[in-house]
């Protein structure tokens, strides 16, 4: 999801790919089956632009 690539404070991700809601652009998402972590990633898609969506890679340590 790349954090939405363009993130406006107080509004959120300007555009998210597909039919995913903006709340799924980054971070933890709760589902009835459990939790999902969405990374902002390190790249871009469609346009080579990032604004207020700093790139990241994540290491999750599962126990």
PDBQT receptor file of N, H, CA, C and O in Angstrom, charges set to zero:
ATOM      1  N   UNK A   1       0.814  -1.204   0.000  1.00  0.00    +0.000 N 
ATOM      2  CA  UNK A   1       0.000   0.000   0.000  1.00  0.00    +0.000 C 
ATOM      3  C   UNK A   1       0.851   1.259   0.000  1.00  0.00    +0.000 C 
ATOM      4  O   UNK A   1       0.362   2.336  -0.341  1.00  0.00    +0.000 OA
ATOM      5  N   UNK A   2       2.113   1.140   0.376  1.00  0.00    +0.000 N 
ATOM      6  H   UNK A   2       2.511   0.265   0.653  1.00  0.00    +0.000 HD
ATOM      7  CA  UNK A   2       3.057   2.258   0.352  1.00  0.00    +0.000 C 
ATOM      8  C   UNK A   2       2.593   3.427   1.214  1.00  0.00    +0.000 C 
ATOM      9  O   UNK A   2       2.976   4.566   0.946  1.00  0.00    +0.000 OA
ATOM     10  N   UNK A   3       1.789   3.186   2.228  1.00  0.00    +0.000 N 
ATOM     11  H   UNK A   3       1.478   2.261   2.446  1.00  0.00    +0.000 HD
ATOM     12  CA  UNK A   3       1.312   4.266   3.083  1.00  0.00    +0.000 C 
ATOM     13  C   UNK A   3       0.436   5.247   2.344  1.00  0.00    +0.000 C 
ATOM     14  O   UNK A   3       0.186   6.355   2.818  1.00  0.00    +0.000 OA
ATOM     15  N   UNK A   4      -0.027   4.837   1.186  1.00  0.00    +0.000 N 
ATOM     16  H   UNK A   4       0.176   3.937   0.801  1.00  0.00    +0.000 HD
ATOM     17  CA  UNK A   4      -0.798   5.732   0.349  1.00  0.00    +0.000 C 
ATOM     18  C   UNK A   4       0.091   6.591  -0.537  1.00  0.00    +0.000 C 
ATOM     19  O   UNK A   4      -0.414   7.325  -1.386  1.00  0.00    +0.000 OA
ATOM     20  N   UNK A   5       1.414   6.513  -0.354  1.00  0.00    +0.000 N 
ATOM     21  H   UNK A   5       1.825   5.916   0.336  1.00  0.00    +0.000 HD
ATOM     22  CA  UNK A   5       2.428   7.285  -1.077  1.00  0.00    +0.000 C 
ATOM     23  C   UNK A   5       2.304   8.777  -0.826  1.00  0.00    +0.000 C 
ATOM     24  O   UNK A   5       3.311   9.443  -0.591  1.00  0.00    +0.000 OA
ATOM     25  N   UNK A   6       1.095   9.315  -0.871  1.00  0.00    +0.000 N 
ATOM     26  H   UNK A   6       0.277   8.774  -1.063  1.00  0.00    +0.000 HD
ATOM     27  CA  UNK A   6       0.874  10.722  -0.540  1.00  0.00    +0.000 C 
ATOM     28  C   UNK A   6      -0.066  10.736   0.664  1.00  0.00    +0.000 C 
ATOM     29  O   UNK A   6      -1.234  10.360   0.564  1.00  0.00    +0.000 OA
ATOM     30  N   UNK A   7       0.474  11.184   1.815  1.00  0.00    +0.000 N 
ATOM     31  H   UNK A   7       1.423  11.490   1.896  1.00  0.00    +0.000 HD
ATOM     32  CA  UNK A   7      -0.266  11.153   3.073  1.00  0.00    +0.000 C 
ATOM     33  C   UNK A   7      -0.472  12.583   3.555  1.00  0.00    +0.000 C 
ATOM     34  O   UNK A   7       0.497  13.305   3.787  1.00  0.00    +0.000 OA
ATOM     35  N   UNK A   8      -1.709  12.990   3.704  1.00  0.00    +0.000 N 
ATOM     36  H   UNK A   8      -2.496  12.403   3.515  1.00  0.00    +0.000 HD
ATOM     37  CA  UNK A   8      -2.051  14.340   4.146  1.00  0.00    +0.000 C 
ATOM     38  C   UNK A   8      -2.423  14.279   5.633  1.00  0.00    +0.000 C 
ATOM     39  O   UNK A   8      -3.387  13.602   5.992  1.00  0.00    +0.000 OA
ATOM     40  N   UNK A   9      -1.673  14.977   6.510  1.00  0.00    +0.000 N 
ATOM     41  H   UNK A   9      -0.890  15.527   6.218  1.00  0.00    +0.000 HD
ATOM     42  CA  UNK A   9      -2.008  14.972   7.936  1.00  0.00    +0.000 C 
ATOM     43  C   UNK A   9      -3.452  15.424   8.168  1.00  0.00    +0.000 C 
ATOM     44  O   UNK A   9      -3.903  16.408   7.584  1.00  0.00    +0.000 OA
ATOM     45  N   UNK A  10      -4.163  14.703   9.018  1.00  0.00    +0.000 N 
ATOM     46  H   UNK A  10      -3.796  13.903   9.493  1.00  0.00    +0.000 HD
ATOM     47  CA  UNK A  10      -5.558  15.003   9.319  1.00  0.00    +0.000 C 
ATOM     48  C   UNK A  10      -6.542  14.413   8.322  1.00  0.00    +0.000 C 
ATOM     49  O   UNK A  10      -7.739  14.347   8.599  1.00  0.00    +0.000 OA
ATOM     50  N   UNK A  11      -6.050  13.983   7.160  1.00  0.00    +0.000 N 
ATOM     51  H   UNK A  11      -5.077  14.036   6.935  1.00  0.00    +0.000 HD
ATOM     52  CA  UNK A  11      -6.899  13.388   6.135  1.00  0.00    +0.000 C 
ATOM     53  C   UNK A  11      -6.550  11.930   5.916  1.00  0.00    +0.000 C 
ATOM     54  O   UNK A  11      -7.437  11.087   5.784  1.00  0.00    +0.000 OA
ATOM     55  N   UNK A  12      -5.261  11.629   5.876  1.00  0.00    +0.000 N 
ATOM     56  H   UNK A  12      -4.540  12.314   5.982  1.00  0.00    +0.000 HD
ATOM     57  CA  UNK A  12      -4.801  10.266   5.645  1.00  0.00    +0.000 C 
ATOM     58  C   UNK A  12      -4.254  10.099   4.245  1.00  0.00    +0.000 C 
ATOM     59  O   UNK A  12      -3.851  11.062   3.593  1.00  0.00    +0.000 OA
ATOM     60  N   UNK A  13      -4.249   8.854   3.794  1.00  0.00    +0.000 N 
ATOM     61  H   UNK A  13      -4.577   8.071   4.323  1.00  0.00    +0.000 HD
ATOM     62  CA  UNK A  13      -3.735   8.540   2.459  1.00  0.00    +0.000 C 
ATOM     63  C   UNK A  13      -4.626   9.169   1.402  1.00  0.00    +0.000 C 
ATOM     64  O   UNK A  13      -5.850   9.043   1.449  1.00  0.00    +0.000 OA
ATOM     65  N   UNK A  14      -4.005   9.841   0.454  1.00  0.00    +0.000 N 
ATOM     66  H   UNK A  14      -3.011   9.943   0.415  1.00  0.00    +0.000 HD
ATOM     67  CA  UNK A  14      -4.765  10.496  -0.599  1.00  0.00    +0.000 C 
ATOM     68  C   UNK A  14      -5.412   9.470  -1.521  1.00  0.00    +0.000 C 
ATOM     69  O   UNK A  14      -6.585   9.598  -1.873  1.00  0.00    +0.000 OA
ATOM     70  N   UNK A  15      -4.648   8.449  -1.911  1.00  0.00    +0.000 N 
ATOM     71  H   UNK A  15      -3.696   8.345  -1.625  1.00  0.00    +0.000 HD
ATOM     72  CA  UNK A  15      -5.150   7.389  -2.785  1.00  0.00    +0.000 C 
ATOM     73  C   UNK A  15      -4.586   6.063  -2.297  1.00  0.00    +0.000 C 
ATOM     74  O   UNK A  15      -3.409   5.979  -1.946  1.00  0.00    +0.000 OA
ATOM     75  N   UNK A  16      -5.415   5.032  -2.274  1.00  0.00    +0.000 N 
ATOM     76  H   UNK A  16      -6.371   5.100  -2.559  1.00  0.00    +0.000 HD
ATOM     77  CA  UNK A  16      -4.943   3.679  -1.976  1.00  0.00    +0.000 C 
ATOM     78  C   UNK A  16      -5.296   2.787  -3.164  1.00  0.00    +0.000 C 
ATOM     79  O   UNK A  16      -6.325   2.992  -3.807  1.00  0.00    +0.000 OA
ATOM     80  N   UNK A  17      -4.452   1.801  -3.458  1.00  0.00    +0.000 N 
ATOM     81  H   UNK A  17      -3.616   1.634  -2.935  1.00  0.00    +0.000 HD
ATOM     82  CA  UNK A  17      -4.721   0.955  -4.618  1.00  0.00    +0.000 C 
ATOM     83  C   UNK A  17      -5.917   0.029  -4.401  1.00  0.00    +0.000 C 
ATOM     84  O   UNK A  17      -6.216  -0.367  -3.275  1.00  0.00    +0.000 OA
ATOM     85  N   UNK A  18      -6.577  -0.299  -5.473  1.00  0.00    +0.000 N 
ATOM     86  H   UNK A  18      -6.334   0.023  -6.388  1.00  0.00    +0.000 HD
ATOM     87  CA  UNK A  18      -7.688  -1.246  -5.414  1.00  0.00    +0.000 C 
ATOM     88  C   UNK A  18      -8.861  -0.712  -4.621  1.00  0.00    +0.000 C 
ATOM     89  O   UNK A  18      -9.098   0.495  -4.564  1.00  0.00    +0.000 OA
ATOM     90  N   UNK A  19      -9.588  -1.625  -4.013  1.00  0.00    +0.000 N 
ATOM     91  H   UNK A  19      -9.396  -2.606  -4.059  1.00  0.00    +0.000 HD
ATOM     92  CA  UNK A  19     -10.777  -1.256  -3.250  1.00  0.00    +0.000 C 
ATOM     93  C   UNK A  19     -10.497  -1.159  -1.754  1.00  0.00    +0.000 C 
ATOM     94  O   UNK A  19     -11.428  -1.092  -0.951  1.00  0.00    +0.000 OA
ATOM     95  N   UNK A  20      -9.219  -1.151  -1.375  1.00  0.00    +0.000 N 
ATOM     96  H   UNK A  20      -8.463  -1.205  -2.027  1.00  0.00    +0.000 HD
ATOM     97  CA  UNK A  20      -8.860  -1.112   0.044  1.00  0.00    +0.000 C 
ATOM     98  C   UNK A  20      -9.221   0.242   0.652  1.00  0.00    +0.000 C 
ATOM     99  O   UNK A  20      -8.990   1.280   0.032  1.00  0.00    +0.000 OA
ATOM    100  N   UNK A  21      -9.787   0.238   1.863  1.00  0.00    +0.000 N 
ATOM    101  H   UNK A  21      -9.975  -0.605   2.366  1.00  0.00    +0.000 HD
ATOM    102  CA  UNK A  21     -10.095   1.512   2.516  1.00  0.00    +0.000 C 
ATOM    103  C   UNK A  21      -8.812   2.230   2.938  1.00  0.00    +0.000 C 
ATOM    104  O   UNK A  21      -7.771   1.596   3.104  1.00  0.00    +0.000 OA
ATOM    105  N   UNK A  22      -8.885   3.529   3.109  1.00  0.00    +0.000 N 
ATOM    106  H   UNK A  22      -9.731   4.045   2.974  1.00  0.00    +0.000 HD
ATOM    107  CA  UNK A  22      -7.719   4.324   3.490  1.00  0.00    +0.000 C 
ATOM    108  C   UNK A  22      -7.142   3.883   4.827  1.00  0.00    +0.000 C 
ATOM    109  O   UNK A  22      -5.940   4.019   5.054  1.00  0.00    +0.000 OA
ATOM    110  N   UNK A  23      -7.979   3.357   5.712  1.00  0.00    +0.000 N 
ATOM    111  H   UNK A  23      -8.955   3.247   5.528  1.00  0.00    +0.000 HD
ATOM    112  CA  UNK A  23      -7.492   2.927   7.024  1.00  0.00    +0.000 C 
ATOM    113  C   UNK A  23      -6.536   1.740   6.927  1.00  0.00    +0.000 C 
ATOM    114  O   UNK A  23      -5.859   1.413   7.902  1.00  0.00    +0.000 OA
ATOM    115  N   UNK A  24      -6.472   1.096   5.771  1.00  0.00    +0.000 N 
ATOM    116  H   UNK A  24      -7.021   1.362   4.979  1.00  0.00    +0.000 HD
ATOM    117  CA  UNK A  24      -5.569  -0.034   5.575  1.00  0.00    +0.000 C 
ATOM    118  C   UNK A  24      -4.251   0.380   4.929  1.00  0.00    +0.000 C 
ATOM    119  O   UNK A  24      -3.459  -0.490   4.565  1.00  0.00    +0.000 OA
ATOM    120  N   UNK A  25      -3.991   1.662   4.776  1.00  0.00    +0.000 N 
ATOM    121  H   UNK A  25      -4.634   2.368   5.072  1.00  0.00    +0.000 HD
ATOM    122  CA  UNK A  25      -2.803   2.127   4.070  1.00  0.00    +0.000 C 
ATOM    123  C   UNK A  25      -1.510   1.809   4.807  1.00  0.00    +0.000 C 
ATOM    124  O   UNK A  25      -0.465   1.655   4.176  1.00  0.00    +0.000 OA
ATOM    125  N   UNK A  26      -1.563   1.708   6.124  1.00  0.00    +0.000 N 
ATOM    126  H   UNK A  26      -2.413   1.833   6.636  1.00  0.00    +0.000 HD
ATOM    127  CA  UNK A  26      -0.359   1.417   6.901  1.00  0.00    +0.000 C 
ATOM    128  C   UNK A  26      -0.723   1.006   8.312  1.00  0.00    +0.000 C 
ATOM    129  O   UNK A  26      -1.786   1.357   8.824  1.00  0.00    +0.000 OA
ATOM    130  N   UNK A  27       0.172   0.257   8.935  1.00  0.00    +0.000 N 
ATOM    131  H   UNK A  27       1.036  -0.029   8.519  1.00  0.00    +0.000 HD
ATOM    132  CA  UNK A  27       0.012  -0.126  10.337  1.00  0.00    +0.000 C 
ATOM    133  C   UNK A  27      -0.840  -1.364  10.552  1.00  0.00    +0.000 C 
ATOM    134  O   UNK A  27      -1.063  -2.154   9.635  1.00  0.00    +0.000 OA
ATOM    135  N   UNK A  28      -1.314  -1.518  11.792  1.00  0.00    +0.000 N 
ATOM    136  H   UNK A  28      -1.133  -0.876  12.537  1.00  0.00    +0.000 HD
ATOM    137  CA  UNK A  28      -2.095  -2.694  12.180  1.00  0.00    +0.000 C 
ATOM    138  C   UNK A  28      -3.554  -2.532  11.799  1.00  0.00    +0.000 C 
ATOM    139  O   UNK A  28      -4.144  -1.467  11.977  1.00  0.00    +0.000 OA
ATOM    140  N   UNK A  29      -4.128  -3.608  11.270  1.00  0.00    +0.000 N 
ATOM    141  H   UNK A  29      -3.649  -4.473  11.125  1.00  0.00    +0.000 HD
ATOM    142  CA  UNK A  29      -5.545  -3.657  10.911  1.00  0.00    +0.000 C 
ATOM    143  C   UNK A  29      -6.143  -4.865  11.625  1.00  0.00    +0.000 C 
ATOM    144  O   UNK A  29      -5.602  -5.968  11.539  1.00  0.00    +0.000 OA
ATOM    145  N   UNK A  30      -7.258  -4.664  12.330  1.00  0.00    +0.000 N 
ATOM    146  H   UNK A  30      -7.697  -3.768  12.400  1.00  0.00    +0.000 HD
ATOM    147  CA  UNK A  30      -7.922  -5.757  13.043  1.00  0.00    +0.000 C 
ATOM    148  C   UNK A  30      -9.002  -6.388  12.180  1.00  0.00    +0.000 C 
ATOM    149  O   UNK A  30      -9.821  -5.697  11.575  1.00  0.00    +0.000 OA
ATOM    150  N   UNK A  31      -8.986  -7.711  12.136  1.00  0.00    +0.000 N 
ATOM    151  H   UNK A  31      -8.320  -8.273  12.628  1.00  0.00    +0.000 HD
ATOM    152  CA  UNK A  31      -9.992  -8.505  11.426  1.00  0.00    +0.000 C 
ATOM    153  C   UNK A  31     -10.578  -9.506  12.406  1.00  0.00    +0.000 C 
ATOM    154  O   UNK A  31      -9.955  -9.780  13.432  1.00  0.00    +0.000 OA
ATOM    155  N   UNK A  32     -11.745 -10.060  12.133  1.00  0.00    +0.000 N 
ATOM    156  H   UNK A  32     -12.250  -9.838  11.299  1.00  0.00    +0.000 HD
ATOM    157  CA  UNK A  32     -12.300 -11.091  13.005  1.00  0.00    +0.000 C 
ATOM    158  C   UNK A  32     -11.360 -12.290  13.169  1.00  0.00    +0.000 C 
ATOM    159  O   UNK A  32     -11.353 -12.932  14.219  1.00  0.00    +0.000 OA
ATOM    160  N   UNK A  33     -10.564 -12.593  12.129  1.00  0.00    +0.000 N 
ATOM    161  H   UNK A  33     -10.569 -12.071  11.276  1.00  0.00    +0.000 HD
ATOM    162  CA  UNK A  33      -9.649 -13.742  12.186  1.00  0.00    +0.000 C 
ATOM    163  C   UNK A  33      -8.316 -13.409  12.857  1.00  0.00    +0.000 C 
ATOM    164  O   UNK A  33      -7.545 -14.316  13.168  1.00  0.00    +0.000 OA
ATOM    165  N   UNK A  34      -8.037 -12.145  13.081  1.00  0.00    +0.000 N 
ATOM    166  H   UNK A  34      -8.664 -11.408  12.828  1.00  0.00    +0.000 HD
ATOM    167  CA  UNK A  34      -6.767 -11.754  13.684  1.00  0.00    +0.000 C 
ATOM    168  C   UNK A  34      -6.335 -10.384  13.215  1.00  0.00    +0.000 C 
ATOM    169  O   UNK A  34      -7.157  -9.561  12.812  1.00  0.00    +0.000 OA
ATOM    170  N   UNK A  35      -5.030 -10.147  13.272  1.00  0.00    +0.000 N 
ATOM    171  H   UNK A  35      -4.362 -10.815  13.600  1.00  0.00    +0.000 HD
ATOM    172  CA  UNK A  35      -4.483  -8.855  12.908  1.00  0.00    +0.000 C 
ATOM    173  C   UNK A  35      -3.661  -8.955  11.633  1.00  0.00    +0.000 C 
ATOM    174  O   UNK A  35      -3.111 -10.009  11.313  1.00  0.00    +0.000 OA
ATOM    175  N   UNK A  36      -3.586  -7.848  10.912  1.00  0.00    +0.000 N 
ATOM    176  H   UNK A  36      -4.033  -6.992  11.172  1.00  0.00    +0.000 HD
ATOM    177  CA  UNK A  36      -2.804  -7.751   9.688  1.00  0.00    +0.000 C 
ATOM    178  C   UNK A  36      -1.919  -6.524   9.823  1.00  0.00    +0.000 C 
ATOM    179  O   UNK A  36      -2.389  -5.464  10.237  1.00  0.00    +0.000 OA
ATOM    180  N   UNK A  37      -0.632  -6.653   9.477  1.00  0.00    +0.000 N 
ATOM    181  H   UNK A  37      -0.250  -7.514   9.141  1.00  0.00    +0.000 HD
ATOM    182  CA  UNK A  37       0.257  -5.496   9.488  1.00  0.00    +0.000 C 
ATOM    183  C   UNK A  37       0.558  -5.091   8.056  1.00  0.00    +0.000 C 
ATOM    184  O   UNK A  37       1.003  -5.912   7.255  1.00  0.00    +0.000 OA
ATOM    185  N   UNK A  38       0.318  -3.831   7.732  1.00  0.00    +0.000 N 
ATOM    186  H   UNK A  38      -0.043  -3.163   8.383  1.00  0.00    +0.000 HD
ATOM    187  CA  UNK A  38       0.573  -3.307   6.397  1.00  0.00    +0.000 C 
ATOM    188  C   UNK A  38       1.755  -2.353   6.471  1.00  0.00    +0.000 C 
ATOM    189  O   UNK A  38       1.683  -1.315   7.128  1.00  0.00    +0.000 OA
ATOM    190  N   UNK A  39       2.841  -2.706   5.797  1.00  0.00    +0.000 N 
ATOM    191  H   UNK A  39       2.900  -3.549   5.263  1.00  0.00    +0.000 HD
ATOM    192  CA  UNK A  39       4.032  -1.871   5.761  1.00  0.00    +0.000 C 
ATOM    193  C   UNK A  39       3.871  -0.778   4.711  1.00  0.00    +0.000 C 
ATOM    194  O   UNK A  39       3.162  -0.962   3.722  1.00  0.00    +0.000 OA
ATOM    195  N   UNK A  40       4.529   0.360   4.927  1.00  0.00    +0.000 N 
ATOM    196  H   UNK A  40       5.106   0.509   5.731  1.00  0.00    +0.000 HD
ATOM    197  CA  UNK A  40       4.538   1.418   3.914  1.00  0.00    +0.000 C 
ATOM    198  C   UNK A  40       5.456   1.072   2.755  1.00  0.00    +0.000 C 
ATOM    199  O   UNK A  40       5.417   1.735   1.718  1.00  0.00    +0.000 OA
ATOM    200  N   UNK A  41       6.279   0.046   2.913  1.00  0.00    +0.000 N 
ATOM    201  H   UNK A  41       6.311  -0.492   3.755  1.00  0.00    +0.000 HD
ATOM    202  CA  UNK A  41       7.156  -0.382   1.833  1.00  0.00    +0.000 C 
ATOM    203  C   UNK A  41       8.284   0.598   1.572  1.00  0.00    +0.000 C 
ATOM    204  O   UNK A  41       8.449   1.580   2.296  1.00  0.00    +0.000 OA
ATOM    205  N   UNK A  42       9.055   0.327   0.537  1.00  0.00    +0.000 N 
ATOM    206  H   UNK A  42       8.921  -0.470  -0.051  1.00  0.00    +0.000 HD
ATOM    207  CA  UNK A  42      10.202   1.171   0.217  1.00  0.00    +0.000 C 
ATOM    208  C   UNK A  42      10.107   1.784  -1.173  1.00  0.00    +0.000 C 
ATOM    209  O   UNK A  42      10.919   2.641  -1.523  1.00  0.00    +0.000 OA
ATOM    210  N   UNK A  43       9.153   1.372  -1.953  1.00  0.00    +0.000 N 
ATOM    211  H   UNK A  43       8.493   0.675  -1.669  1.00  0.00    +0.000 HD
ATOM    212  CA  UNK A  43       9.069   1.851  -3.328  1.00  0.00    +0.000 C 
ATOM    213  C   UNK A  43       7.828   2.677  -3.584  1.00  0.00    +0.000 C 
ATOM    214  O   UNK A  43       7.204   3.215  -2.669  1.00  0.00    +0.000 OA
ATOM    215  N   UNK A  44       7.496   2.757  -4.849  1.00  0.00    +0.000 N 
ATOM    216  H   UNK A  44       8.003   2.320  -5.592  1.00  0.00    +0.000 HD
ATOM    217  CA  UNK A  44       6.303   3.479  -5.267  1.00  0.00    +0.000 C 
ATOM    218  C   UNK A  44       5.565   2.641  -6.306  1.00  0.00    +0.000 C 
ATOM    219  O   UNK A  44       6.096   1.648  -6.806  1.00  0.00    +0.000 OA
ATOM    220  N   UNK A  45       4.354   3.041  -6.624  1.00  0.00    +0.000 N 
ATOM    221  H   UNK A  45       3.923   3.847  -6.218  1.00  0.00    +0.000 HD
ATOM    222  CA  UNK A  45       3.623   2.405  -7.717  1.00  0.00    +0.000 C 
ATOM    223  C   UNK A  45       2.920   3.491  -8.515  1.00  0.00    +0.000 C 
ATOM    224  O   UNK A  45       2.578   4.544  -7.977  1.00  0.00    +0.000 OA
ATOM    225  N   UNK A  46       2.716   3.246  -9.735  1.00  0.00    +0.000 N 
ATOM    226  H   UNK A  46       2.994   2.390 -10.172  1.00  0.00    +0.000 HD
ATOM    227  CA  UNK A  46       2.098   4.161 -10.694  1.00  0.00    +0.000 C 
ATOM    228  C   UNK A  46       2.967   5.405 -10.898  1.00  0.00    +0.000 C 
ATOM    229  O   UNK A  46       3.599   5.536 -11.946  1.00  0.00    +0.000 OA
ATOM    230  N   UNK A  47       3.017   6.324  -9.923  1.00  0.00    +0.000 N 
ATOM    231  H   UNK A  47       2.504   6.218  -9.072  1.00  0.00    +0.000 HD
ATOM    232  CA  UNK A  47       3.858   7.516 -10.036  1.00  0.00    +0.000 C 
ATOM    233  C   UNK A  47       5.018   7.429  -9.047  1.00  0.00    +0.000 C 
ATOM    234  O   UNK A  47       4.817   6.972  -7.922  1.00  0.00    +0.000 OA
ATOM    235  N   UNK A  48       6.217   7.849  -9.424  1.00  0.00    +0.000 N 
ATOM    236  H   UNK A  48       6.381   8.220 -10.338  1.00  0.00    +0.000 HD
ATOM    237  CA  UNK A  48       7.373   7.797  -8.521  1.00  0.00    +0.000 C 
ATOM    238  C   UNK A  48       7.377   8.963  -7.530  1.00  0.00    +0.000 C 
ATOM    239  O   UNK A  48       8.287   9.792  -7.537  1.00  0.00    +0.000 OA
ATOM    240  N   UNK A  49       6.343   9.015  -6.673  1.00  0.00    +0.000 N 
ATOM    241  H   UNK A  49       5.604   8.342  -6.667  1.00  0.00    +0.000 HD
ATOM    242  CA  UNK A  49       6.167  10.128  -5.739  1.00  0.00    +0.000 C 
ATOM    243  C   UNK A  49       5.862   9.578  -4.352  1.00  0.00    +0.000 C 
ATOM    244  O   UNK A  49       5.095   8.626  -4.210  1.00  0.00    +0.000 OA
ATOM    245  N   UNK A  50       6.472  10.187  -3.319  1.00  0.00    +0.000 N 
ATOM    246  H   UNK A  50       7.095  10.960  -3.434  1.00  0.00    +0.000 HD
ATOM    247  CA  UNK A  50       6.120   9.920  -1.922  1.00  0.00    +0.000 C 
ATOM    248  C   UNK A  50       6.071  11.255  -1.208  1.00  0.00    +0.000 C 
ATOM    249  O   UNK A  50       6.969  12.079  -1.380  1.00  0.00    +0.000 OA
ATOM    250  N   UNK A  51       5.028  11.485  -0.401  1.00  0.00    +0.000 N 
ATOM    251  H   UNK A  51       4.298  10.815  -0.262  1.00  0.00    +0.000 HD
ATOM    252  CA  UNK A  51       4.912  12.710   0.376  1.00  0.00    +0.000 C 
ATOM    253  C   UNK A  51       4.321  12.360   1.730  1.00  0.00    +0.000 C 
ATOM    254  O   UNK A  51       3.202  11.852   1.802  1.00  0.00    +0.000 OA
ATOM    255  N   UNK A  52       5.051  12.622   2.796  1.00  0.00    +0.000 N 
ATOM    256  H   UNK A  52       5.960  13.035   2.736  1.00  0.00    +0.000 HD
ATOM    257  CA  UNK A  52       4.637  12.298   4.171  1.00  0.00    +0.000 C 
ATOM    258  C   UNK A  52       4.355  10.812   4.370  1.00  0.00    +0.000 C 
ATOM    259  O   UNK A  52       3.656  10.447   5.315  1.00  0.00    +0.000 OA
ATOM    260  N   UNK A  53       4.870   9.963   3.522  1.00  0.00    +0.000 N 
ATOM    261  H   UNK A  53       5.438  10.260   2.754  1.00  0.00    +0.000 HD
ATOM    262  CA  UNK A  53       4.740   8.508   3.662  1.00  0.00    +0.000 C 
ATOM    263  C   UNK A  53       6.156   7.942   3.560  1.00  0.00    +0.000 C 
ATOM    264  O   UNK A  53       6.541   7.356   2.548  1.00  0.00    +0.000 OA
ATOM    265  N   UNK A  54       6.913   8.132   4.630  1.00  0.00    +0.000 N 
ATOM    266  H   UNK A  54       6.600   8.607   5.453  1.00  0.00    +0.000 HD
ATOM    267  CA  UNK A  54       8.312   7.709   4.608  1.00  0.00    +0.000 C 
ATOM    268  C   UNK A  54       8.429   6.224   4.323  1.00  0.00    +0.000 C 
ATOM    269  O   UNK A  54       7.644   5.432   4.845  1.00  0.00    +0.000 OA
ATOM    270  N   UNK A  55       9.400   5.829   3.499  1.00  0.00    +0.000 N 
ATOM    271  H   UNK A  55      10.038   6.472   3.075  1.00  0.00    +0.000 HD
ATOM    272  CA  UNK A  55       9.578   4.404   3.219  1.00  0.00    +0.000 C 
ATOM    273  C   UNK A  55      10.017   3.659   4.477  1.00  0.00    +0.000 C 
ATOM    274  O   UNK A  55      10.680   4.219   5.350  1.00  0.00    +0.000 OA
ATOM    275  N   UNK A  56       9.634   2.386   4.550  1.00  0.00    +0.000 N 
ATOM    276  H   UNK A  56       9.096   1.931   3.841  1.00  0.00    +0.000 HD
ATOM    277  CA  UNK A  56      10.033   1.576   5.699  1.00  0.00    +0.000 C 
ATOM    278  C   UNK A  56      10.082   0.103   5.296  1.00  0.00    +0.000 C 
ATOM    279  O   UNK A  56       9.362  -0.334   4.399  1.00  0.00    +0.000 OA
ATOM    280  N   UNK A  57      10.926  -0.635   5.963  1.00  0.00    +0.000 N 
ATOM    281  H   UNK A  57      11.511  -0.280   6.692  1.00  0.00    +0.000 HD
ATOM    282  CA  UNK A  57      10.817  -2.090   5.909  1.00  0.00    +0.000 C 
ATOM    283  C   UNK A  57      10.707  -2.545   7.345  1.00  0.00    +0.000 C 
ATOM    284  O   UNK A  57      11.263  -1.922   8.249  1.00  0.00    +0.000 OA
ATOM    285  N   UNK A  58       9.996  -3.622   7.552  1.00  0.00    +0.000 N 
ATOM    286  H   UNK A  58       9.544  -4.128   6.817  1.00  0.00    +0.000 HD
ATOM    287  CA  UNK A  58       9.613  -4.053   8.890  1.00  0.00    +0.000 C 
ATOM    288  C   UNK A  58      10.103  -5.463   9.134  1.00  0.00    +0.000 C 
ATOM    289  O   UNK A  58      10.014  -6.325   8.260  1.00  0.00    +0.000 OA
ATOM    290  N   UNK A  59      10.622  -5.692  10.329  1.00  0.00    +0.000 N 
ATOM    291  H   UNK A  59      10.694  -4.992  11.039  1.00  0.00    +0.000 HD
ATOM    292  CA  UNK A  59      10.955  -7.046  10.781  1.00  0.00    +0.000 C 
ATOM    293  C   UNK A  59      10.026  -7.354  11.940  1.00  0.00    +0.000 C 
ATOM    294  O   UNK A  59      10.120  -6.738  13.001  1.00  0.00    +0.000 OA
ATOM    295  N   UNK A  60       9.142  -8.295  11.738  1.00  0.00    +0.000 N 
ATOM    296  H   UNK A  60       9.065  -8.795  10.876  1.00  0.00    +0.000 HD
ATOM    297  CA  UNK A  60       8.222  -8.713  12.797  1.00  0.00    +0.000 C 
ATOM    298  C   UNK A  60       8.794  -9.940  13.486  1.00  0.00    +0.000 C 
ATOM    299  O   UNK A  60       9.107 -10.934  12.831  1.00  0.00    +0.000 OA
ATOM    300  N   UNK A  61       8.929  -9.877  14.767  1.00  0.00    +0.000 N 
ATOM    301  H   UNK A  61       8.674  -9.069  15.299  1.00  0.00    +0.000 HD
ATOM    302  CA  UNK A  61       9.449 -10.992  15.558  1.00  0.00    +0.000 C 
ATOM    303  C   UNK A  61       8.259 -11.701  16.191  1.00  0.00    +0.000 C 
ATOM    304  O   UNK A  61       7.710 -11.233  17.189  1.00  0.00    +0.000 OA
ATOM    305  N   UNK A  62       7.865 -12.827  15.612  1.00  0.00    +0.000 N 
ATOM    306  H   UNK A  62       8.311 -13.207  14.802  1.00  0.00    +0.000 HD
ATOM    307  CA  UNK A  62       6.704 -13.566  16.102  1.00  0.00    +0.000 C 
ATOM    308  C   UNK A  62       7.138 -14.593  17.136  1.00  0.00    +0.000 C 
ATOM    309  O   UNK A  62       8.114 -15.319  16.950  1.00  0.00    +0.000 OA
ATOM    310  N   UNK A  63       6.398 -14.635  18.214  1.00  0.00    +0.000 N 
ATOM    311  H   UNK A  63       5.605 -14.045  18.366  1.00  0.00    +0.000 HD
ATOM    312  CA  UNK A  63       6.684 -15.598  19.292  1.00  0.00    +0.000 C 
ATOM    313  C   UNK A  63       5.502 -16.526  19.465  1.00  0.00    +0.000 C 
ATOM    314  O   UNK A  63       5.533 -17.412  20.319  1.00  0.00    +0.000 OA
TER     315      UNK A  63
